[in-house]
Amino acid sequence: MKAVICTKYGIPEVLQIKEIIKPKPKNNEVLIKVYATTAHIGDTRIRRVDPFLVRLIFGLFRPRKNLTLGLEISGIIEDVGKNVKSFKVGDEVFALTGFGLGGYAEYRCLPEKVKEGKQERKGLVAIKPKNLTYEEAATVPAGGLTALKNLQKAKISKGHKILINGASGSLGTYAIQLAKYYGAEVTAVCSAQNFDLVKSIGADNVIDYTKEDFTQIQDKYDIVYDAVMKSKASKCRKILKRNSVFINNYRLPKIKGDDLLYLKGLIEKNKLKPVIDRTYSMEDIVEAHRYVDKGHKKGNVAIRMR
């Protein structure tokens, strides 16, 4: 099968399409024919070795053999292991591969269930929302789940005021919609050219970070979510109410299969919708990464694998 291999750490050109062995599902796994994946910021950070910890996980001096990036996918189940009960051949699915990666390939095996001690829980594969394309569905697992777990960690509820820094990116666009679903008042921090976008998905107020330092404004918030991880809790004290919460993407609660089903339900009720900036083919993966590296994408960048 074809896969995009990270041959070295560095610039987007280190990504090369190569032939590797097609995987076979184990007893508890499904084999997914991948139709779409994404150029996620997490993928680009691994490629760029940002942070250095990447080397300890994926290879100290160079990436491990046939390292295939790709944190999230959508596609069709082509085969199932003998113990799989929840899925069948032909099911349309979307999934989080997480730091197991592997989304930049024509096929990916993932477990139906995951063991936690003596217990089993649902894996991070779910039936694709009926109202999304493969490209749209592929953008949900990583960004959608990260935003969801952050807001759950903050215990967001009706009447809260939340400020979202990096509101026009992948996490930000999901966080705006989820916060509005929970009944919060949302202030979006982004550039002025993205004001219309963030307002269209629910932002009540906007701040242009190129003209104003949001940490110095007079308003106070119950939650400040730094979705782009460019600020600190200490810098945001002035705008935080007493007993309020600063969150970024560290120390998230454990993601479970039910979380993905929860997002699926919101999507099918039209309460949540992916924002896609651009879609590239697998052959244009280098260009996709180059675009994400610029740091100005709106929402998500999808990769069409077929």
Sequence and secondary structure as in RCSB ss.txt:
>XXXX:A:sequence
MKAVICTKYGIPEVLQIKEIIKPKPKNNEVLIKVYATTAHIGDTRIRRVDPFLVRLIFGLFRPRKNLTLGLEISG
IIEDVGKNVKSFKVGDEVFALTGFGLGGYAEYRCLPEKVKEGKQERKGLVAIKPKNLTYEEAATVPAGGLTALKN
LQKAKISKGHKILINGASGSLGTYAIQLAKYYGAEVTAVCSAQNFDLVKSIGADNVIDYTKEDFTQIQDKYDIVY
DAVMKSKASKCRKILKRNSVFINNYRLPKIKGDDLLYLKGLIEKNKLKPVIDRTYSMEDIVEAHRYVDKGHKKGN
VAIRMR
>XXXX:A:secstr
 EEEEE SSSSGGGEEEEE       TTEEEEEEEEEE  HHHHHHHHT STHHHHHH SSS  TT B  SEEEE
EEEEE TT  S  TT EEEEE GGG   SBSEEEEESEEEETTEEEE SEEE  TTS HHHHHTHHHHHHHHHHH
HHHTT  TT EEEEETTTBHHHHHHHHHHHHTT EEEEEE GGGHHHHHHTT SEEEETTT  GGGSS  EEEEE
ETT  S TGGGGGGEEEEEEEE SSS     HHHHHHHHHHHHTTS    EEEEEEGGGHHHHHHHHHTT   BE
EEEE  
